[in-house]
């Protein structure tokens, strides 16, 4: 279970992952976790992640929905040299601007591949919506781009991470989210009622319960998140005291009951 606390002063963001290979299971996405950690460290709330196929109409619809709902929209995938790399086309359409070969991007690609190596396929990576700013790519030179509140990046994790690093100085920031984890040597059903009561006592602290299995027994991690250090510390003390009490009571229950999930 989890609870959310809103903060209007904190920038919000969405991540749009584009690619048939993600939806088919051929490629396991590694960009969600990195982007979430990156944004959390900057005090930006990642509020939604959406995955769409390489279909222009679906990308356009998702871009317009998410850029209107959140302060920032990040996209990954679909800016390479092949025919199915259509993210730039879709973003240009969503923003209602032309898509051109950008002289700055062409120069970057020439530096990387030389004039002789600048094939028609590679020139596809220089197609940038008019008015966009380029996102530097320290690994392969082929840039991403930013237009309005939309930041378009590669799908390859190492390149995407390099682009996020290049974007960092240009992004807004809020108060970083702090986190504490309290382990409980019991299934989560043992702490559910008391944990819910503590969530009501600390409504400004986001609380989540995450069960896991270890050595054939079920355990729980209680994760607390807040931007207020004092409130987080107070909530952590209360949760730890609750867990100690529950664990003491658990010792009086039969072994087979304590080993059951939930």
C-alpha positions in Angstrom: 0.0 0.0 0.0 1.1 3.6 -0.4 -0.1 7.1 0.1 0.8 10.2 -1.9 1.3 13.7 -0.7 1.1 16.6 -3.2 3.3 19.7 -3.2 2.5 22.4 -5.8 6.0 23.9 -5.5 7.6 20.7 -6.7 8.0 20.3 -10.5 6.2 17.3 -12.0 7.3 15.1 -14.8 6.3 12.2 -17.1 8.4 9.7 -19.0 7.2 8.5 -22.4 9.0 5.3 -23.6 8.7 4.8 -27.3 9.3 1.5 -29.1 7.8 -1.8 -30.3 10.7 -3.6 -28.8 9.7 -2.7 -25.2 6.1 -3.7 -25.7 7.1 -7.0 -27.3 9.4 -7.9 -24.5 12.4 -8.1 -26.8 14.1 -5.3 -24.9 13.9 -4.8 -21.1 13.7 -1.1 -20.4 16.4 0.2 -18.1 15.6 3.9 -18.4 12.7 4.1 -16.0 14.7 3.5 -12.8 17.6 5.7 -13.9 15.2 8.6 -14.8 13.3 8.2 -11.5 16.5 8.3 -9.5 17.8 11.3 -11.5 14.6 13.3 -11.1 14.1 12.4 -7.4 17.6 13.7 -6.6 16.7 17.0 -8.3 13.4 17.3 -6.4 11.3 16.6 -9.4 8.3 14.3 -9.0 8.1 11.6 -11.7 4.3 11.1 -11.8 3.6 8.9 -14.8 5.4 6.5 -17.1 3.8 5.5 -20.4 4.9 3.1 -23.1 3.7 3.5 -26.7 4.6 1.6 -30.0 6.3 3.1 -33.0 3.0 4.5 -34.3 3.0 8.2 -35.1 -0.6 8.9 -34.1 -0.1 7.2 -30.7 3.1 9.1 -30.0 1.4 12.4 -30.9 -1.5 11.7 -28.7 0.7 10.7 -25.7 3.0 13.7 -26.2 0.2 16.2 -26.2 -1.6 14.5 -23.2 1.6 14.3 -21.0 3.1 17.7 -21.9 -0.1 19.4 -20.9 -0.5 17.5 -17.7 3.0 17.8 -16.3 5.7 20.5 -16.1 8.2 18.3 -17.9 8.0 15.5 -20.4 10.9 13.2 -21.2 10.8 10.7 -24.0 13.2 7.9 -24.8 13.6 6.0 -28.0 12.9 6.5 -31.7 15.6 9.0 -32.7 18.0 6.7 -34.5 18.8 6.3 -38.3 16.2 3.7 -39.3 12.7 4.1 -40.9 11.0 3.2 -37.6 12.7 6.0 -35.7 9.8 8.4 -35.9 9.8 10.2 -32.6 11.1 13.5 -34.1 8.3 13.4 -36.7 5.7 12.8 -34.1 7.0 15.5 -31.7 7.1 18.0 -34.5 3.5 17.1 -35.4 2.4 17.4 -31.8 4.0 20.8 -31.4 2.8 22.0 -34.8 6.2 22.9 -36.2 8.2 21.8 -39.3 10.9 19.1 -39.1 14.1 20.2 -40.7 17.7 19.0 -41.1 19.3 21.1 -38.4 22.6 22.7 -39.3 24.0 22.3 -35.8 23.1 18.6 -35.7 24.5 18.0 -39.2 27.8 19.6 -38.0 27.9 17.3 -35.0 27.4 14.2 -37.2 30.1 15.4 -39.6 32.5 15.7 -36.7 31.6 12.1 -35.7 31.5 10.4 -39.1 33.2 12.7 -41.5 31.7 14.0 -44.7 32.1 10.7 -46.5 30.4 8.8 -43.7 27.4 11.1 -43.4 25.0 8.7 -45.1 21.3 9.4 -45.8 20.4 7.1 -42.9 22.7 9.0 -40.5 21.3 12.3 -41.7 17.9 11.2 -40.3 19.4 11.8 -36.9 19.9 15.5 -37.8 16.1 16.0 -38.3 15.1 18.4 -35.5 11.8 20.2 -35.0 12.2 23.9 -35.8 12.9 26.0 -32.8 14.2 23.1 -30.6 17.4 23.3 -28.6 19.8 20.4 -29.0 20.7 18.0 -26.2 24.4 17.1 -26.3 25.4 13.5 -26.7 28.9 12.9 -25.4 28.9 9.3 -26.6 27.9 9.3 -30.3 27.4 13.0 -31.1 23.9 12.4 -32.5 21.8 14.8 -30.4 18.5 14.8 -28.7 16.4 17.9 -28.5 14.2 20.0 -26.2 11.2 22.0 -27.4 8.8 23.7 -25.1 8.7 21.4 -22.0 9.4 18.2 -24.0 12.9 16.6 -23.8 13.6 14.0 -26.4 16.4 11.5 -25.8 17.8 8.2 -27.2 16.6 4.8 -26.0 20.0 3.3 -25.5 20.5 3.5 -21.7 24.1 4.8 -21.8 23.3 7.5 -24.3 20.1 8.5 -22.6 22.0 8.9 -19.3 24.6 11.1 -21.0 21.8 13.2 -22.4 20.1 13.5 -19.0 23.5 14.7 -17.5 23.7 17.3 -20.3 20.2 18.5 -19.5 20.7 18.7 -15.8 21.8 22.3 -15.5 18.8 23.5 -17.6 16.1 21.7 -15.6 14.1 23.2 -12.7 14.5 21.7 -9.3 12.6 21.4 -6.1 13.3 20.2 -2.6 14.8 16.7 -2.8 12.7 13.8 -1.6 14.2 12.1 1.4 13.7 8.4 2.2 14.0 6.0 5.1 13.5 2.2 5.1 12.4 0.3 8.2 12.7 -3.5 7.9 10.1 -5.7 9.6 10.7 -9.4 10.3 7.0 -10.2 9.7 4.6 -10.5 6.8 3.0 -7.2 5.9 -0.5 -8.3 7.2 1.0 -8.2 10.7 1.7 -4.4 10.4 -1.1 -3.4 8.1 -3.5 -1.9 10.7 -0.9 -0.1 12.7 0.9 1.2 9.6 -2.3 2.6 8.3 -2.9 4.4 11.6 0.6 5.9 11.4 0.0 7.1 7.8 -3.1 8.9 9.1 -1.0 10.4 11.9 1.7 11.5 9.4 -0.3 12.4 6.3 2.6 14.5 4.9 4.9 11.5 4.9 4.5 9.1 2.0 4.4 5.6 3.4 4.6 2.3 1.4 4.7 -1.4 2.4 6.8 -3.8 0.3 6.8 -7.5 1.1 9.6 -9.9 0.1 10.7 -13.4 0.8 14.1 -14.4 2.3 15.2 -17.9 3.4 11.7 -19.2 3.0 10.1 -16.6 5.2 8.2 -13.4 4.5 9.4 -10.0 5.5 8.4 -6.5 4.9 10.2 -3.2 4.2 8.3 -0.1 5.2 9.5 2.9 3.2 8.9 6.5 4.3 9.4 9.5 2.0 9.2 13.2 2.8 10.9 16.5 1.9 10.8 17.5 5.6 13.7 16.0 7.5 12.1 16.6 10.9 8.7 15.1 10.0 10.5 12.1 8.3 12.5 11.5 11.5 9.5 11.6 13.7 7.6 9.2 11.4 10.6 6.9 11.3 10.7 6.7 15.1 7.0 6.0 15.3 7.3 3.2 12.7 10.3 1.6 14.3 8.5 1.5 17.6 5.5 0.0 16.0 7.6 -2.7 14.3 9.4 -3.6 17.5 6.0 -4.1 19.2 4.7 -6.2 16.3 7.8 -8.4 16.1 7.6 -9.0 19.9 4.0 -10.1 19.5 4.9 -12.3 16.5 7.2 -14.4 18.7 4.1 -15.6 20.5 2.4 -16.9 17.2 2.9 -20.4 15.8 5.9 -20.7 13.4 3.7 -21.9 10.4 1.5 -18.8 10.8 4.4 -16.4 10.8 5.8 -18.0 7.6 2.7 -17.4 5.6 2.6 -14.7 3.0 0.6 -11.5 3.7 
